[in-house]
Amino acid sequence: MKVGDRVCVRGLVHMDCLGMTGRIIDVRQSALFGPGVQRCKVDFNGKIRHLLNVHLAYAANRTGKATTAA
């Protein structure tokens, strides 16, 4: 994950930002977990939260365009 990605929370049902889409504003390597685990600072419409990337999922593109298979 990188700065600017649109993400949503997955797996943390107690989170106050559950169901909201946010934007990553900072990414750092986690010092407590192994390689590949990042600490992400995410802005959920003014609510700043620090989450591990394992608790985030890329948000679907909500441009209103849908593809249909014929």
PDB file with one MODEL, atoms N, CA, C and O in Angstrom:
MODEL        1
ATOM      1  N   MET A   1       0.838  -1.167   0.000  1.00  0.00           N
ATOM      2  CA  MET A   1       0.000   0.000   0.000  1.00  0.00           C
ATOM      3  C   MET A   1       0.888   1.237   0.000  1.00  0.00           C
ATOM      4  O   MET A   1       2.010   1.230   0.506  1.00  0.00           O
ATOM      5  N   LYS A   2       0.346   2.294  -0.584  1.00  0.00           N
ATOM      6  CA  LYS A   2       1.138   3.511  -0.685  1.00  0.00           C
ATOM      7  C   LYS A   2       0.264   4.734  -0.414  1.00  0.00           C
ATOM      8  O   LYS A   2      -0.963   4.644  -0.380  1.00  0.00           O
ATOM      9  N   VAL A   3       0.904   5.850  -0.226  1.00  0.00           N
ATOM     10  CA  VAL A   3       0.203   7.099   0.056  1.00  0.00           C
ATOM     11  C   VAL A   3      -0.742   7.424  -1.100  1.00  0.00           C
ATOM     12  O   VAL A   3      -0.365   7.339  -2.269  1.00  0.00           O
ATOM     13  N   GLY A   4      -1.973   7.797  -0.757  1.00  0.00           N
ATOM     14  CA  GLY A   4      -2.960   8.154  -1.760  1.00  0.00           C
ATOM     15  C   GLY A   4      -3.948   7.043  -2.087  1.00  0.00           C
ATOM     16  O   GLY A   4      -4.981   7.303  -2.705  1.00  0.00           O
ATOM     17  N   ASP A   5      -3.654   5.814  -1.687  1.00  0.00           N
ATOM     18  CA  ASP A   5      -4.576   4.703  -1.953  1.00  0.00           C
ATOM     19  C   ASP A   5      -5.862   4.875  -1.154  1.00  0.00           C
ATOM     20  O   ASP A   5      -5.839   5.323  -0.008  1.00  0.00           O
ATOM     21  N   ARG A   6      -6.988   4.514  -1.776  1.00  0.00           N
ATOM     22  CA  ARG A   6      -8.278   4.526  -1.089  1.00  0.00           C
ATOM     23  C   ARG A   6      -8.490   3.162  -0.458  1.00  0.00           C
ATOM     24  O   ARG A   6      -8.387   2.138  -1.135  1.00  0.00           O
ATOM     25  N   VAL A   7      -8.783   3.142   0.831  1.00  0.00           N
ATOM     26  CA  VAL A   7      -8.902   1.892   1.567  1.00  0.00           C
ATOM     27  C   VAL A   7     -10.125   1.915   2.477  1.00  0.00           C
ATOM     28  O   VAL A   7     -10.703   2.966   2.753  1.00  0.00           O
ATOM     29  N   CYS A   8     -10.498   0.725   2.931  1.00  0.00           N
ATOM     30  CA  CYS A   8     -11.537   0.592   3.952  1.00  0.00           C
ATOM     31  C   CYS A   8     -11.059  -0.456   4.954  1.00  0.00           C
ATOM     32  O   CYS A   8     -10.171  -1.256   4.658  1.00  0.00           O
ATOM     33  N   VAL A   9     -11.659  -0.438   6.141  1.00  0.00           N
ATOM     34  CA  VAL A   9     -11.262  -1.325   7.230  1.00  0.00           C
ATOM     35  C   VAL A   9     -11.870  -2.699   7.006  1.00  0.00           C
ATOM     36  O   VAL A   9     -13.019  -2.819   6.582  1.00  0.00           O
ATOM     37  N   ARG A  10     -11.090  -3.739   7.296  1.00  0.00           N
ATOM     38  CA  ARG A  10     -11.617  -5.106   7.231  1.00  0.00           C
ATOM     39  C   ARG A  10     -11.199  -5.848   8.494  1.00  0.00           C
ATOM     40  O   ARG A  10     -10.052  -5.753   8.930  1.00  0.00           O
ATOM     41  N   GLY A  11     -12.117  -6.571   9.065  1.00  0.00           N
ATOM     42  CA  GLY A  11     -11.806  -7.436  10.189  1.00  0.00           C
ATOM     43  C   GLY A  11     -11.833  -6.793  11.567  1.00  0.00           C
ATOM     44  O   GLY A  11     -11.687  -7.503  12.562  1.00  0.00           O
ATOM     45  N   LEU A  12     -12.011  -5.499  11.666  1.00  0.00           N
ATOM     46  CA  LEU A  12     -12.060  -4.828  12.966  1.00  0.00           C
ATOM     47  C   LEU A  12     -13.474  -4.301  13.183  1.00  0.00           C
ATOM     48  O   LEU A  12     -13.756  -3.136  12.902  1.00  0.00           O
ATOM     49  N   VAL A  13     -14.351  -5.148  13.677  1.00  0.00           N
ATOM     50  CA  VAL A  13     -15.766  -4.783  13.776  1.00  0.00           C
ATOM     51  C   VAL A  13     -16.025  -3.753  14.865  1.00  0.00           C
ATOM     52  O   VAL A  13     -17.076  -3.112  14.844  1.00  0.00           O
ATOM     53  N   HIS A  14     -15.121  -3.567  15.809  1.00  0.00           N
ATOM     54  CA  HIS A  14     -15.298  -2.600  16.874  1.00  0.00           C
ATOM     55  C   HIS A  14     -14.841  -1.186  16.485  1.00  0.00           C
ATOM     56  O   HIS A  14     -14.962  -0.260  17.286  1.00  0.00           O
ATOM     57  N   MET A  15     -14.330  -1.018  15.290  1.00  0.00           N
ATOM     58  CA  MET A  15     -13.769   0.252  14.848  1.00  0.00           C
ATOM     59  C   MET A  15     -14.868   1.256  14.513  1.00  0.00           C
ATOM     60  O   MET A  15     -15.877   0.892  13.910  1.00  0.00           O
ATOM     61  N   ASP A  16     -14.679   2.505  14.896  1.00  0.00           N
ATOM     62  CA  ASP A  16     -15.681   3.525  14.614  1.00  0.00           C
ATOM     63  C   ASP A  16     -15.712   3.941  13.143  1.00  0.00           C
ATOM     64  O   ASP A  16     -16.655   4.605  12.715  1.00  0.00           O
ATOM     65  N   CYS A  17     -14.704   3.565  12.369  1.00  0.00           N
ATOM     66  CA  CYS A  17     -14.657   3.914  10.949  1.00  0.00           C
ATOM     67  C   CYS A  17     -15.044   2.734  10.054  1.00  0.00           C
ATOM     68  O   CYS A  17     -14.796   2.767   8.849  1.00  0.00           O
ATOM     69  N   LEU A  18     -15.642   1.709  10.624  1.00  0.00           N
ATOM     70  CA  LEU A  18     -16.047   0.543   9.848  1.00  0.00           C
ATOM     71  C   LEU A  18     -17.078   0.947   8.801  1.00  0.00           C
ATOM     72  O   LEU A  18     -18.058   1.621   9.122  1.00  0.00           O
ATOM     73  N   GLY A  19     -16.868   0.547   7.577  1.00  0.00           N
ATOM     74  CA  GLY A  19     -17.774   0.877   6.483  1.00  0.00           C
ATOM     75  C   GLY A  19     -17.441   2.178   5.775  1.00  0.00           C
ATOM     76  O   GLY A  19     -18.043   2.490   4.747  1.00  0.00           O
ATOM     77  N   MET A  20     -16.504   2.937   6.300  1.00  0.00           N
ATOM     78  CA  MET A  20     -16.108   4.200   5.679  1.00  0.00           C
ATOM     79  C   MET A  20     -14.918   3.972   4.755  1.00  0.00           C
ATOM     80  O   MET A  20     -14.140   3.038   4.947  1.00  0.00           O
ATOM     81  N   THR A  21     -14.787   4.824   3.766  1.00  0.00           N
ATOM     82  CA  THR A  21     -13.645   4.794   2.860  1.00  0.00           C
ATOM     83  C   THR A  21     -12.705   5.923   3.242  1.00  0.00           C
ATOM     84  O   THR A  21     -13.132   7.059   3.446  1.00  0.00           O
ATOM     85  N   GLY A  22     -11.421   5.602   3.337  1.00  0.00           N
ATOM     86  CA  GLY A  22     -10.429   6.605   3.691  1.00  0.00           C
ATOM     87  C   GLY A  22      -9.283   6.625   2.712  1.00  0.00           C
ATOM     88  O   GLY A  22      -9.213   5.807   1.795  1.00  0.00           O
ATOM     89  N   ARG A  23      -8.379   7.576   2.916  1.00  0.00           N
ATOM     90  CA  ARG A  23      -7.220   7.728   2.043  1.00  0.00           C
ATOM     91  C   ARG A  23      -5.958   7.654   2.905  1.00  0.00           C
ATOM     92  O   ARG A  23      -5.870   8.299   3.950  1.00  0.00           O
ATOM     93  N   ILE A  24      -4.988   6.863   2.456  1.00  0.00           N
ATOM     94  CA  ILE A  24      -3.728   6.718   3.186  1.00  0.00           C
ATOM     95  C   ILE A  24      -2.921   8.005   3.030  1.00  0.00           C
ATOM     96  O   ILE A  24      -2.723   8.497   1.919  1.00  0.00           O
ATOM     97  N   ILE A  25      -2.456   8.547   4.169  1.00  0.00           N
ATOM     98  CA  ILE A  25      -1.669   9.775   4.129  1.00  0.00           C
ATOM     99  C   ILE A  25      -0.223   9.562   4.578  1.00  0.00           C
ATOM    100  O   ILE A  25       0.614  10.445   4.392  1.00  0.00           O
ATOM    101  N   ASP A  26       0.082   8.401   5.167  1.00  0.00           N
ATOM    102  CA  ASP A  26       1.467   8.093   5.556  1.00  0.00           C
ATOM    103  C   ASP A  26       1.615   6.582   5.691  1.00  0.00           C
ATOM    104  O   ASP A  26       0.700   5.900   6.154  1.00  0.00           O
ATOM    105  N   VAL A  27       2.772   6.063   5.284  1.00  0.00           N
ATOM    106  CA  VAL A  27       3.069   4.629   5.387  1.00  0.00           C
ATOM    107  C   VAL A  27       4.468   4.469   5.955  1.00  0.00           C
ATOM    108  O   VAL A  27       5.415   5.107   5.494  1.00  0.00           O
ATOM    109  N   ARG A  28       4.591   3.594   6.981  1.00  0.00           N
ATOM    110  CA  ARG A  28       5.884   3.291   7.575  1.00  0.00           C
ATOM    111  C   ARG A  28       5.996   1.790   7.815  1.00  0.00           C
ATOM    112  O   ARG A  28       4.993   1.094   7.969  1.00  0.00           O
ATOM    113  N   GLN A  29       7.221   1.313   7.842  1.00  0.00           N
ATOM    114  CA  GLN A  29       7.466  -0.091   8.160  1.00  0.00           C
ATOM    115  C   GLN A  29       7.218  -0.294   9.647  1.00  0.00           C
ATOM    116  O   GLN A  29       7.648   0.522  10.462  1.00  0.00           O
ATOM    117  N   SER A  30       6.534  -1.365  10.010  1.00  0.00           N
ATOM    118  CA  SER A  30       6.267  -1.660  11.405  1.00  0.00           C
ATOM    119  C   SER A  30       7.525  -2.223  12.069  1.00  0.00           C
ATOM    120  O   SER A  30       8.188  -3.104  11.522  1.00  0.00           O
ATOM    121  N   ALA A  31       7.840  -1.703  13.249  1.00  0.00           N
ATOM    122  CA  ALA A  31       9.013  -2.171  13.978  1.00  0.00           C
ATOM    123  C   ALA A  31       8.707  -3.431  14.788  1.00  0.00           C
ATOM    124  O   ALA A  31       9.624  -4.170  15.146  1.00  0.00           O
ATOM    125  N   LEU A  32       7.439  -3.681  15.078  1.00  0.00           N
ATOM    126  CA  LEU A  32       7.069  -4.803  15.931  1.00  0.00           C
ATOM    127  C   LEU A  32       6.744  -6.080  15.170  1.00  0.00           C
ATOM    128  O   LEU A  32       6.818  -7.171  15.737  1.00  0.00           O
ATOM    129  N   PHE A  33       6.389  -5.965  13.909  1.00  0.00           N
ATOM    130  CA  PHE A  33       5.995  -7.126  13.121  1.00  0.00           C
ATOM    131  C   PHE A  33       7.012  -7.375  12.027  1.00  0.00           C
ATOM    132  O   PHE A  33       7.898  -6.553  11.793  1.00  0.00           O
ATOM    133  N   GLY A  34       6.887  -8.500  11.362  1.00  0.00           N
ATOM    134  CA  GLY A  34       7.846  -8.899  10.345  1.00  0.00           C
ATOM    135  C   GLY A  34       7.803  -8.048   9.092  1.00  0.00           C
ATOM    136  O   GLY A  34       7.007  -7.115   8.979  1.00  0.00           O
ATOM    137  N   PRO A  35       8.679  -8.387   8.147  1.00  0.00           N
ATOM    138  CA  PRO A  35       8.713  -7.642   6.889  1.00  0.00           C
ATOM    139  C   PRO A  35       7.391  -7.781   6.141  1.00  0.00           C
ATOM    140  O   PRO A  35       6.750  -8.832   6.171  1.00  0.00           O
ATOM    141  N   GLY A  36       7.005  -6.726   5.487  1.00  0.00           N
ATOM    142  CA  GLY A  36       5.755  -6.726   4.732  1.00  0.00           C
ATOM    143  C   GLY A  36       4.583  -6.150   5.498  1.00  0.00           C
ATOM    144  O   GLY A  36       3.531  -5.897   4.911  1.00  0.00           O
ATOM    145  N   VAL A  37       4.740  -5.936   6.797  1.00  0.00           N
ATOM    146  CA  VAL A  37       3.667  -5.339   7.590  1.00  0.00           C
ATOM    147  C   VAL A  37       3.962  -3.847   7.736  1.00  0.00           C
ATOM    148  O   VAL A  37       5.033  -3.455   8.200  1.00  0.00           O
ATOM    149  N   GLN A  38       3.005  -3.031   7.335  1.00  0.00           N
ATOM    150  CA  GLN A  38       3.177  -1.583   7.358  1.00  0.00           C
ATOM    151  C   GLN A  38       2.189  -0.943   8.323  1.00  0.00           C
ATOM    152  O   GLN A  38       1.075  -1.433   8.511  1.00  0.00           O
ATOM    153  N   ARG A  39       2.619   0.170   8.934  1.00  0.00           N
ATOM    154  CA  ARG A  39       1.711   1.003   9.723  1.00  0.00           C
ATOM    155  C   ARG A  39       1.247   2.120   8.810  1.00  0.00           C
ATOM    156  O   ARG A  39       2.061   2.860   8.256  1.00  0.00           O
ATOM    157  N   CYS A  40      -0.050   2.239   8.656  1.00  0.00           N
ATOM    158  CA  CYS A  40      -0.623   3.230   7.753  1.00  0.00           C
ATOM    159  C   CYS A  40      -1.410   4.266   8.543  1.00  0.00           C
ATOM    160  O   CYS A  40      -2.196   3.922   9.426  1.00  0.00           O
ATOM    161  N   LYS A  41      -1.194   5.532   8.221  1.00  0.00           N
ATOM    162  CA  LYS A  41      -2.006   6.602   8.780  1.00  0.00           C
ATOM    163  C   LYS A  41      -3.079   6.893   7.746  1.00  0.00           C
ATOM    164  O   LYS A  41      -2.774   7.261   6.612  1.00  0.00           O
ATOM    165  N   VAL A  42      -4.357   6.725   8.145  1.00  0.00           N
ATOM    166  CA  VAL A  42      -5.470   6.824   7.210  1.00  0.00           C
ATOM    167  C   VAL A  42      -6.406   7.952   7.642  1.00  0.00           C
ATOM    168  O   VAL A  42      -6.737   8.080   8.821  1.00  0.00           O
ATOM    169  N   ASP A  43      -6.824   8.759   6.683  1.00  0.00           N
ATOM    170  CA  ASP A  43      -7.772   9.845   6.933  1.00  0.00           C
ATOM    171  C   ASP A  43      -9.156   9.396   6.484  1.00  0.00           C
ATOM    172  O   ASP A  43      -9.410   9.221   5.292  1.00  0.00           O
ATOM    173  N   PHE A  44     -10.052   9.212   7.462  1.00  0.00           N
ATOM    174  CA  PHE A  44     -11.443   8.860   7.186  1.00  0.00           C
ATOM    175  C   PHE A  44     -12.293  10.116   7.354  1.00  0.00           C
ATOM    176  O   PHE A  44     -12.933  10.290   8.391  1.00  0.00           O
ATOM    177  N   ASN A  45     -12.310  10.981   6.366  1.00  0.00           N
ATOM    178  CA  ASN A  45     -13.095  12.224   6.390  1.00  0.00           C
ATOM    179  C   ASN A  45     -12.851  13.029   7.660  1.00  0.00           C
ATOM    180  O   ASN A  45     -13.798  13.434   8.334  1.00  0.00           O
ATOM    181  N   GLY A  46     -11.593  13.259   7.984  1.00  0.00           N
ATOM    182  CA  GLY A  46     -11.234  14.056   9.144  1.00  0.00           C
ATOM    183  C   GLY A  46     -10.871  13.245  10.373  1.00  0.00           C
ATOM    184  O   GLY A  46     -10.275  13.785  11.305  1.00  0.00           O
ATOM    185  N   LYS A  47     -11.208  11.979  10.403  1.00  0.00           N
ATOM    186  CA  LYS A  47     -10.816  11.096  11.505  1.00  0.00           C
ATOM    187  C   LYS A  47      -9.522  10.398  11.101  1.00  0.00           C
ATOM    188  O   LYS A  47      -9.520   9.580  10.181  1.00  0.00           O
ATOM    189  N   ILE A  48      -8.427  10.713  11.780  1.00  0.00           N
ATOM    190  CA  ILE A  48      -7.141  10.111  11.470  1.00  0.00           C
ATOM    191  C   ILE A  48      -6.961   8.868  12.342  1.00  0.00           C
ATOM    192  O   ILE A  48      -7.072   8.939  13.566  1.00  0.00           O
ATOM    193  N   ARG A  49      -6.685   7.734  11.702  1.00  0.00           N
ATOM    194  CA  ARG A  49      -6.482   6.479  12.416  1.00  0.00           C
ATOM    195  C   ARG A  49      -5.184   5.831  11.946  1.00  0.00           C
ATOM    196  O   ARG A  49      -4.818   5.929  10.774  1.00  0.00           O
ATOM    197  N   HIS A  50      -4.489   5.167  12.874  1.00  0.00           N
ATOM    198  CA  HIS A  50      -3.270   4.423  12.570  1.00  0.00           C
ATOM    199  C   HIS A  50      -3.622   2.940  12.569  1.00  0.00           C
ATOM    200  O   HIS A  50      -4.072   2.402  13.581  1.00  0.00           O
ATOM    201  N   LEU A  51      -3.415   2.286  11.437  1.00  0.00           N
ATOM    202  CA  LEU A  51      -3.790   0.884  11.282  1.00  0.00           C
ATOM    203  C   LEU A  51      -2.683   0.113  10.588  1.00  0.00           C
ATOM    204  O   LEU A  51      -1.890   0.682   9.837  1.00  0.00           O
ATOM    205  N   LEU A  52      -2.635  -1.184  10.845  1.00  0.00           N
ATOM    206  CA  LEU A  52      -1.733  -2.049  10.090  1.00  0.00           C
ATOM    207  C   LEU A  52      -2.360  -2.354   8.742  1.00  0.00           C
ATOM    208  O   LEU A  52      -3.583  -2.394   8.610  1.00  0.00           O
ATOM    209  N   ASN A  53      -1.516  -2.568   7.742  1.00  0.00           N
ATOM    210  CA  ASN A  53      -2.043  -2.836   6.402  1.00  0.00           C
ATOM    211  C   ASN A  53      -2.818  -4.147   6.331  1.00  0.00           C
ATOM    212  O   ASN A  53      -3.614  -4.334   5.410  1.00  0.00           O
ATOM    213  N   VAL A  54      -2.607  -5.058   7.281  1.00  0.00           N
ATOM    214  CA  VAL A  54      -3.363  -6.317   7.272  1.00  0.00           C
ATOM    215  C   VAL A  54      -4.830  -6.094   7.647  1.00  0.00           C
ATOM    216  O   VAL A  54      -5.668  -6.964   7.410  1.00  0.00           O
ATOM    217  N   HIS A  55      -5.143  -4.937   8.230  1.00  0.00           N
ATOM    218  CA  HIS A  55      -6.515  -4.603   8.599  1.00  0.00           C
ATOM    219  C   HIS A  55      -7.175  -3.685   7.575  1.00  0.00           C
ATOM    220  O   HIS A  55      -8.262  -3.160   7.817  1.00  0.00           O
ATOM    221  N   LEU A  56      -6.519  -3.491   6.432  1.00  0.00           N
ATOM    222  CA  LEU A  56      -7.056  -2.611   5.397  1.00  0.00           C
ATOM    223  C   LEU A  56      -7.260  -3.383   4.098  1.00  0.00           C
ATOM    224  O   LEU A  56      -6.535  -4.332   3.800  1.00  0.00           O
ATOM    225  N   ALA A  57      -8.254  -2.960   3.341  1.00  0.00           N
ATOM    226  CA  ALA A  57      -8.510  -3.521   2.015  1.00  0.00           C
ATOM    227  C   ALA A  57      -8.666  -2.362   1.041  1.00  0.00           C
ATOM    228  O   ALA A  57      -9.172  -1.300   1.406  1.00  0.00           O
ATOM    229  N   TYR A  58      -8.239  -2.564  -0.172  1.00  0.00           N
ATOM    230  CA  TYR A  58      -8.414  -1.518  -1.177  1.00  0.00           C
ATOM    231  C   TYR A  58      -9.896  -1.288  -1.406  1.00  0.00           C
ATOM    232  O   TYR A  58     -10.664  -2.242  -1.533  1.00  0.00           O
ATOM    233  N   ALA A  59     -10.302  -0.029  -1.459  1.00  0.00           N
ATOM    234  CA  ALA A  59     -11.702   0.316  -1.679  1.00  0.00           C
ATOM    235  C   ALA A  59     -12.028   0.172  -3.161  1.00  0.00           C
ATOM    236  O   ALA A  59     -11.191   0.430  -4.026  1.00  0.00           O
ATOM    237  N   ALA A  60     -13.249  -0.241  -3.431  1.00  0.00           N
ATOM    238  CA  ALA A  60     -13.700  -0.387  -4.817  1.00  0.00           C
ATOM    239  C   ALA A  60     -13.772   0.984  -5.466  1.00  0.00           C
ATOM    240  O   ALA A  60     -14.042   1.985  -4.802  1.00  0.00           O
ATOM    241  N   ASN A  61     -13.534   1.018  -6.743  1.00  0.00           N
ATOM    242  CA  ASN A  61     -13.629   2.264  -7.494  1.00  0.00           C
ATOM    243  C   ASN A  61     -15.099   2.646  -7.600  1.00  0.00           C
ATOM    244  O   ASN A  61     -15.882   1.936  -8.230  1.00  0.00           O
ATOM    245  N   ARG A  62     -15.474   3.758  -6.993  1.00  0.00           N
ATOM    246  CA  ARG A  62     -16.882   4.172  -6.960  1.00  0.00           C
ATOM    247  C   ARG A  62     -17.157   5.312  -7.925  1.00  0.00           C
ATOM    248  O   ARG A  62     -17.699   6.346  -7.536  1.00  0.00           O
ATOM    249  N   THR A  63     -16.783   5.124  -9.182  1.00  0.00           N
ATOM    250  CA  THR A  63     -17.008   6.177 -10.157  1.00  0.00           C
ATOM    251  C   THR A  63     -18.389   6.104 -10.782  1.00  0.00           C
ATOM    252  O   THR A  63     -18.778   6.987 -11.547  1.00  0.00           O
ATOM    253  N   GLY A  64     -19.133   5.049 -10.457  1.00  0.00           N
ATOM    254  CA  GLY A  64     -20.460   4.907 -11.027  1.00  0.00           C
ATOM    255  C   GLY A  64     -20.466   4.100 -12.315  1.00  0.00           C
ATOM    256  O   GLY A  64     -21.534   3.762 -12.825  1.00  0.00           O
ATOM    257  N   LYS A  65     -19.313   3.792 -12.838  1.00  0.00           N
ATOM    258  CA  LYS A  65     -19.228   3.003 -14.066  1.00  0.00           C
ATOM    259  C   LYS A  65     -19.157   1.531 -13.703  1.00  0.00           C
ATOM    260  O   LYS A  65     -18.366   1.136 -12.847  1.00  0.00           O
ATOM    261  N   ALA A  66     -19.957   0.744 -14.330  1.00  0.00           N
ATOM    262  CA  ALA A  66     -19.958  -0.692 -14.086  1.00  0.00           C
ATOM    263  C   ALA A  66     -19.795  -1.412 -15.411  1.00  0.00           C
ATOM    264  O   ALA A  66     -20.248  -0.942 -16.455  1.00  0.00           O
ATOM    265  N   THR A  67     -19.147  -2.548 -15.349  1.00  0.00           N
ATOM    266  CA  THR A  67     -19.019  -3.362 -16.556  1.00  0.00           C
ATOM    267  C   THR A  67     -19.996  -4.516 -16.478  1.00  0.00           C
ATOM    268  O   THR A  67     -20.253  -5.049 -15.399  1.00  0.00           O
ATOM    269  N   THR A  68     -20.529  -4.894 -17.602  1.00  0.00           N
ATOM    270  CA  THR A  68     -21.464  -6.012 -17.650  1.00  0.00           C
ATOM    271  C   THR A  68     -20.954  -7.027 -18.648  1.00  0.00           C
ATOM    272  O   THR A  68     -20.429  -6.678 -19.705  1.00  0.00           O
ATOM    273  N   ALA A  69     -21.114  -8.266 -18.299  1.00  0.00           N
ATOM    274  CA  ALA A  69     -20.737  -9.334 -19.222  1.00  0.00           C
ATOM    275  C   ALA A  69     -21.966  -9.719 -20.039  1.00  0.00           C
ATOM    276  O   ALA A  69     -23.054  -9.900 -19.494  1.00  0.00           O
ATOM    277  N   ALA A  70     -21.783  -9.840 -21.328  1.00  0.00           N
ATOM    278  CA  ALA A  70     -22.912 -10.169 -22.205  1.00  0.00           C
ATOM    279  C   ALA A  70     -22.988 -11.644 -22.462  1.00  0.00           C
ATOM    280  O   ALA A  70     -23.877 -12.101 -23.180  1.00  0.00           O
TER     281      ALA A  70
ENDMDL
END
